[in-house]
Amino acid sequence: MILDIQIKNYRSFKDRCNFTMVATSTETKSNNVFVAPVSENDKERLLKIAIIYGANASGKTNIIRLLYALRSMISNMTADQGGEGIYLYEPFALDENSKNEPTEISISFIVNDIKHLYELTYNGEEFLSEKLTYFPKGVSAILFERVPVENNSKFKVYEPKYFTSIPKSKVQKFAVFSNKLILSKFLYDIPLDLITPAAKYLANIHIANGYHSRMINQLWDEFRDWLAEDEKRRNKLMELLAFADLGIKAFKIDVKETSLQKVLLTHERYHGDQRIEDIDFSFDNESYGTRQLFILGGKILQSLESGNPLFVDEMDTGFHTYISSFILDIFRDKEINKKNAQLILTTHDINLLDEDKLRRDQIWFTEKSEKGTSDLFSLSDFSGVREDTPFAKWYVANKFGAVPSIKPLQKLFTNAID
């Protein structure tokens, strides 16, 4: 489970910002909250869902893009040669100092009922610092820290510095080039029971961050084999599609075919009121919303089965409000979401701002300044906002900010040439 995410100098987030899934003390709408162990003696109240609102180009997507970058850097198996830079380095570009400064990321999360903290600093050339800490008894204990190695190579090399939390019998000596994470070695090459589960958790965060053809195919690749190998999973996906009232009776996938275009979705053909036969449509012949829900449905099922969080960018794209609300209800339901998987999404769908279903601490906003920097803040930061405040009405009335600043229409085209 995700606890907190901190970002500094990543794309539009020039200054440090903090996002948290830790619930506030309010007891209302308890179906949005669950209790999770964070150490032998401590527990934490966490949120199942968080929604991020904001104007276009305000920075919402950058939060999810950062998680995608982090997952990619941890999963990267190819950076085994020196001299290559870090292509995922994207600092704030509108400031002369920031554009050359490191990006800083820290993420706290729960693995095996223990809180972990992973901290990372990097620039376009190398990973400058890296540290994994855990809290087995409620007190921090460092598992490893990245340190430079003296060597004769023209490339910088780093190795893990272990601490007393790692038994000497399990210490593994190795080194990596400056463009490779030490955590990646524990993910693939050097399994260590105190570190590898944390690496696997971060490498398997579920992300749906776009529905253009390339990204849809990439998302399909992530769960195609997982879906094909288990009939129960396919039945669950079909049930989800049926609940969404898309008119789909069944779908067919060929385990020998890797292409998404080979997926067939079955509809019923009628003559008047009489059903006469089934007809198969290729995936490409389905509507944009149907294709999106099929793909997102697979990621939802993966998240529910694993308990790992799901980050979704622009969930309103292609979906009716009822569908989006239905997806939120899936993650709220303790009988369906038995492993307390978390859903974090960005959207413009104001209808989801329902004070009867959402708590203040579940609602976040991004707002961009005149200098292009993004700010991230929670509705729970506002005084005078109660749990029964009409969230949507107040948001539309610009009481929370994070809406487009559109000038009066009378000023449009005033300088145009007739």
N, C-alpha and C positions, 0 to 999 in steps of 0.2 A: 504494500500500500504506500501511496505517496503521502508524505507529511508536508514538506516545504520545498520550494524551488526558488533559488536566487540567481539573478542574472545581472551582469554589468558589462557594458560596452559590447553588446551584440545587436547588430543592425540598428533599429531605432531606439533601443534601450541603452542610452548613453550612461545614465546613472544607475546605481544599484536599485533593483526592484525586487519585491518579495511576493510570492504567491504561496498560499497555504491551503491545505485541505484539513487542517485541524479545526474542529468545530468550536464555536464560542459556547459560553455557559448556558445559553438559553435552551429551554427544554421543549420548545414548540416543534411541531412537525417532525416527530421523532423517527418517522420512517425514512428520513433522509440521513440519519446518523447511525453509526455502528461503533462498537467499542473493540479496540484491538490491543493486544499486549505489545509493549515496546521494550520490556526487559523482564527479568525474573519477578520483579515486584511492582512494576508500573504498567498502567494502561493509559490509552489515549482515546478520546472521542474524535472520530474522523467523519468526514462528509463522503457520501456516496457519489454526489454530483456537484459539479461547479460549472457555471455558464459565464462566458466572457462576452460582453457587449462593447460596442464602440463604433465610431464612424469608419467609413472606408479609409484605408491607409493609416489607421491610428495605431497599428502595432499588434492587433489581436493575433494575426497569423504568425507573427514572429515568435510568440511563445511556443507554439506547437512546432514551428520550424526548428527552434533550438533543440527541442527534445528529439526531433528527427536527426539533427546533426550529431547530437550526443550519442544516440543509438548507433549511428553509422560509424562514428569514430571508434566506439568500443568494439563493434563487429568487424572492423576493417582488418582483413587478413593479408592485405597486399603491401602494407607499408613496412616491408622488411629490408628496405634498402635506404641507405643514407642519401642525403642530397635533395630529397623531394620535400616540397613544402606541404602545408596543411591547407587544402583547397577549401575546407569548410570554415576557414577564418573569415568572418564578416563583421568587422568592427563598425561602430558608428562613423559614417563617412562625411558628415557635415561639420566636423570640428577638426581643426588642424592638429590638435593633440591626440584626440581619441582615435583618429584614423590609423595611428601607428602604435597605439597602446594595446595590451593584451585583453582578451576576452576572459571573463571570470564566470564560472558556473559552480554552483553547489546544489546538491539535491539530497534531501534526507528521506529515507524510505524504510519500510519494515520488511525484513526477510527472516523467516523462521522465528517469528515472534520477537525479533530483536531490532531495535532502531540502528540504522546505518547512516553514515554521512560520507558522500563522495564529493571531493573538491578538486577542481581542475582549472588551470590557467594556461592559456596558449596564445601564440601569435601566428603569423603566417608561415613561420619557419619551423617552430618546434613547440612541444608541450613543455612549458616552463616549470610547472609544479603539478603534482598529483598526489592525493592522499585519501586513504580509505580508513574511516574510524567506525567503531561500533560501540554499543552501550549495553553489554550483557547484564550488568548489575545496576544500570542507571547512571553509571559514571563512564566517561569516555575512555576508550582504549584504542590507540592507533594500531591498525593492522599492518599497513605499509605506507611508506612515503617515497616519492621519487627523488633520487639524488644523482648528481653527475659522476661519471667514472673517468679517471685519468687514463688516457690511452694514446697510442701513436697514430690513430686513424685521423684522416682529415675531417671525419664526421663526428659530431657529438654523440656520446653514448650515455645512457642512463641505466641505473639498476634500482631494485627495490631495497629500501632500508627497512628491515623488519624490527618489530618491537617485542617486548616480553609476552604480548598476547599471543604470539605465534610460537609454539613449542620448537625448540632447537632441532628436534628430530624431523620436523616437517619443513624446515627452511630450505628453499630452493634458490640456488645461486644462478642468476642469468642476467643478461643485459639486453637492452633494446636501443634502436636508433632514436634520435630525437623526435622523429615524426610518428612514433608508435607509442600507444598507451601501454603501460605495464598491466593495467587491468585486462587488456586484450589477451595477454599471455596466459593469465589465469582462466580465461574463458575457453581457450582452445587447447593450449599446449601443456599447461602445468596445473592440473586440477588440485585444488587445496580446499578442504572442506570449510575453512573459515572465510574464504575469499570468493571462490568460484560461484556459490549461490548468489552473491551480490552482483557479480558480473553477468550471470545469466538473467537476473531480474531486469537489469538496465538494458541488456541487449534484446529483451523480449517485450518491451513496452509496445503496446499496439497503437498504431498511428494511422489515421485516415486523413490525409492532408491534401486531397485534390481528386477530382473526378474527370479530368481530361483523359484521353485514351491511354497515354503512357502510364499515368499513375494508376488507372483502373487495372491495367494489365499487371503492374507491379504488385498491387494489393492482391489480385487473383493468384499470383505466383506464391504469395506468402501463405495462403490457406488452401490452395488447390489440392495438394496431396493429403493434407490433414482432413479435408472434407471427403475426399474419394475413398479413404481407407476405413471409414466408419459409417454404416448405414444410419445409425442413430443420429449422427450429426446432420446428415442430409435430411432426415425426417424433421429435425428441429428447425433447420433453415426453411424447409417447405412450410412448416407450421407458422413460422414468423411471417412469411410472405402471404400466407392465407389470411392471417389475422389483419394484415395491412390492407386487405380488400383490393388486390391488384388484378384479380381475375385469372390468376395462375393456378392451374390444377396440379401440376407437377413440373419437375425439371429433370433433365438427363445429362449426365456427364460421362464421358468415356475416359477411363483411367489411362488409356494409351495416348490420349490426345492432350497436349499441353495448352492449346490455344483456347482462350476464352470464347472466341467466335464459334467454337464447336459445341458450346453449351446450348441445349435446346430447352425452351420453356413451353409447356403444354397448356393450351387453352381449349375451351369447349366451343364447338360450332353448333349453331342452332338453325332450325328452319321454323320461323315463327317462334312459338313457345316450346317447340320440341327439340331437345338435344339430339343431334344425329351422329356426331363423331368428335374425336379429339384432333387437334391440329397443332403441330409444333412450329414455333417461331425461333429463329436464331437469336442469339443474344443481341446482335446489332439491330435487330428489327423491333426491339422493345423500346419503350419510352425512356427518356433520360432518367426520370425518377425511379422507374422500375430497375434499371441497370444499377443505379446508385444504391438502392435498398438491397439488392442481391449481394453486392460487394460489401456494403457496410454490415449487412446481416451476418456474413461470414466472420468479419472482425468482431462483431458483438458476441457471437457464440464462442470464439476463441478466448475473448476476455472473460466471459462468464465461466468457462471451463478451467482456465488457468488461474483466475483471480488477479491477473495483471491488469493495470489500468488501460483504458482506451481513450486516446486523444483524438477528437474529431474537429476538423476545421470547416467552418461554414456549413453546418449541418442543415441549415434552412434551404440550401441550394437544391432545387429539384423536389423538395418534400412539402407536402401539405402540413399545416400546423398540427393536425391530428396525428400524423405519422411521427413527427418529432416528439410530441407529447407522449405518444405510445412508447417510444424508445426510452424516454426518461423514466416512465413507469416501470419498465423492465428492470432497470437498475435499482429502483426503489424497493421492489418486491423481494422480501427476504426468502420467499420460497423459490423464486427463480434465481436470484443473485445470492446463492448460498455461500460463496466465497468472498463476498463483499468487494467485487471488482468495482473500480471507480471510473466514472465517466466525466471527462473534462472536455468541454466543447466551446467553440466560438459560433456566434450566430447573430443575425439581424432580426430574428423573429421575435417581435415584441410580445406576441401572444403567449410566449412561454414565461413571461414575467408575471406569473400567477402567485399572488400572495397566499393563496390557499394551499399551494403545493411547495413553494420554495421558501427557504429561510433567507434572511439578509446575508448571512455569511457565505451563501452559495452563489451570490451574484457579484460579478467583477466587471470593471470597466477599464478600457484603455482610452487615453486621450493624448493627442499630439500637440505640442507647443508650436509657436511660430518658427522656432529654430529647428523643428523637425524631430525633437526628442519625445519619446513616448513615456507616459506615466501610467502605472497600473495601480488600481485601488479598488477596495471592496465596498459594497453597500453598507456593510456593518461599520465602516469608518464614519458614516454620517450620523450626527446627532439629530434627534427629532424624528427619526424614521423608525416606526414600530413594525412588528411582525405582521400586523394587519393593514399597514399602509398600502394603498393601491399602487404597487410598484410600476406597472406599465403606464398608468396615467401620469404619475410624477416624472417618469423618464421622458415621455413624449413632451411634457411641459418643461423639459430641460432643467429639472431641479437637481439632477445628479451630474450634469455635463455629459461628456462622451457622445455627443451627437454632432452631426455635420453643421458647420457654420455657413449657412447659405444666405447670401445677400438678398435684399428685396428684389422681386422680379422686375420692377420698374427700371433697375439699373442694368439689366441684361442688354447687351448689344448697344449701349448708349454711344459708344465710339465707332460703331459700324458705319461703313460707307454705303450710302444709298445706291 
